[in-house]
Amino acid sequence: MSAPISSLPSSRFLMWLPLIGGLLLLGSCQVPSHKVSGQGPWAGLASEEPVTRTQTIHAISGTLDRNLAPLLFPLLNDPDKWVRLNARSTILKLAGDRINTAPSYDYLAPPRDRRYAVADHQQWWKRLSQASHPSP
């Protein structure tokens, strides 16, 4: 015995059924997530993946928020040369017109030659911040 025609799903519904099923299947898939640290929205800086650290540096660069520059100083000694290069470039971008006062830095230098980079940049940035906010 066959079902009456009125109880069969419409052909439009049947056409969309595979798409709906596929979307449900894709929505239930899990993807690996990035490591989260206590650094709030910039947790990607602590990622084990150099690409994630670099992407986070680019996001910080796009904010033009000078207050975020100190987050990049530790990355001047990062194991990945591209992370070091992008961190330094972003720090200089955030320094604005004071770029020429930055300490010297070679992102390709061996670790022993870069060991003071973080402290040098922290001191430089502190001087920049004091100069831009004169005390009364």
C-alpha positions as CSV (number, residue, x, y, z in Angstrom):
1,M,0.0,0.0,0.0
2,S,1.4,3.4,-0.9
3,A,1.2,6.6,1.1
4,P,-1.1,9.3,-0.1
5,I,0.6,12.0,-2.2
6,S,-0.2,14.7,0.4
7,S,1.9,13.0,3.1
8,L,5.1,12.8,1.1
9,P,7.7,15.5,1.7
10,S,7.9,18.1,-1.0
11,S,10.7,17.9,-3.6
12,R,12.1,21.2,-2.4
13,F,12.6,19.8,1.1
14,L,14.2,16.6,-0.3
15,M,16.6,18.8,-2.3
16,W,17.8,20.7,0.8
17,L,18.0,17.6,3.0
18,P,21.6,16.7,2.1
19,L,22.7,20.3,2.7
20,I,21.0,20.5,6.1
21,G,22.6,17.1,7.1
22,G,26.0,18.3,5.9
23,L,25.8,21.5,7.9
24,L,24.8,19.6,11.0
25,L,27.7,17.2,10.5
26,L,30.2,20.0,10.0
27,G,28.9,21.8,13.1
28,S,29.5,18.9,15.3
29,C,33.2,18.4,14.2
30,Q,35.8,19.5,16.7
31,V,38.9,21.4,15.7
32,P,42.0,21.8,17.8
33,S,42.0,25.0,19.8
34,H,44.8,27.4,20.6
35,K,46.5,27.3,24.0
36,V,45.0,29.9,26.3
37,S,47.0,31.7,28.8
38,G,46.3,34.5,31.3
39,Q,47.1,37.2,28.6
40,G,43.4,37.8,27.8
41,P,42.6,38.6,24.2
42,W,46.2,38.3,23.1
43,A,46.6,34.7,24.3
44,G,48.0,33.8,20.8
45,L,51.3,35.4,21.8
46,A,51.8,32.4,24.1
47,S,50.9,29.8,21.5
48,E,53.3,27.0,20.7
49,E,52.7,27.7,17.0
50,P,54.9,30.5,15.4
51,V,52.1,31.2,12.9
52,T,49.6,31.9,15.7
53,R,52.1,34.2,17.5
54,T,52.8,36.1,14.2
55,Q,49.0,36.4,13.5
56,T,48.5,37.8,17.0
57,I,51.3,40.3,16.5
58,H,49.7,41.5,13.3
59,A,46.4,41.9,15.1
60,I,48.1,44.0,17.8
61,S,49.7,46.0,15.0
62,G,46.3,46.7,13.5
63,T,45.0,48.2,16.8
64,L,47.7,51.0,16.8
65,D,47.4,50.8,20.6
66,R,50.7,51.9,22.0
67,N,49.8,50.3,25.4
68,L,50.2,46.8,23.8
69,A,53.8,47.2,22.8
70,P,55.2,45.8,26.1
71,L,53.5,42.6,25.3
72,L,55.8,42.2,22.3
73,F,59.1,42.7,24.1
74,P,59.5,39.1,25.2
75,L,59.0,38.0,21.6
76,L,62.3,39.7,20.6
77,N,64.0,36.6,22.0
78,D,61.5,34.1,20.4
79,P,62.9,30.9,18.9
80,D,61.3,31.8,15.5
81,K,63.0,34.5,13.5
82,W,59.8,35.6,11.8
83,V,58.1,36.1,15.1
84,R,61.1,38.2,16.2
85,L,61.0,40.2,13.0
86,N,57.2,40.9,13.2
87,A,57.4,41.7,16.9
88,R,60.2,44.3,16.3
89,S,58.3,45.8,13.3
90,T,55.2,46.2,15.3
91,I,57.0,47.8,18.2
92,L,58.6,50.3,15.8
93,K,55.2,51.0,14.2
94,L,53.7,51.6,17.6
95,A,56.5,53.9,18.5
96,G,55.4,56.2,15.7
97,D,57.6,59.2,15.1
98,R,60.0,58.1,17.8
99,I,61.1,55.1,15.7
100,N,64.6,56.6,15.3
101,T,65.3,56.5,19.1
102,A,64.8,52.7,19.3
103,P,67.7,50.5,20.5
104,S,69.6,48.6,17.9
105,Y,68.3,45.1,17.2
106,D,69.2,42.3,14.8
107,Y,66.5,39.6,14.7
108,L,69.0,37.2,13.0
109,A,71.6,37.6,15.7
110,P,72.4,34.5,17.8
111,P,70.6,34.3,21.2
112,R,73.6,35.5,23.1
113,D,73.7,38.7,21.1
114,R,69.9,39.2,21.6
115,R,69.9,38.5,25.3
116,Y,69.6,42.1,26.3
117,A,67.0,43.1,23.7
118,V,64.0,42.8,26.0
119,A,65.5,44.9,28.8
120,D,66.8,47.5,26.3
121,H,63.4,47.8,24.7
122,Q,61.6,48.0,28.1
123,Q,63.9,50.8,29.2
124,W,63.5,52.6,25.9
125,W,59.7,52.3,26.0
126,K,59.7,53.6,29.6
127,R,61.6,56.7,28.5
128,L,59.2,57.1,25.6
129,S,56.2,56.9,27.8
130,Q,57.6,59.4,30.3
131,A,58.4,61.8,27.6
132,S,54.9,61.6,26.1
133,H,53.3,62.2,29.6
134,P,55.2,65.0,31.3
135,S,54.7,65.3,34.9
136,P,53.0,68.5,36.3
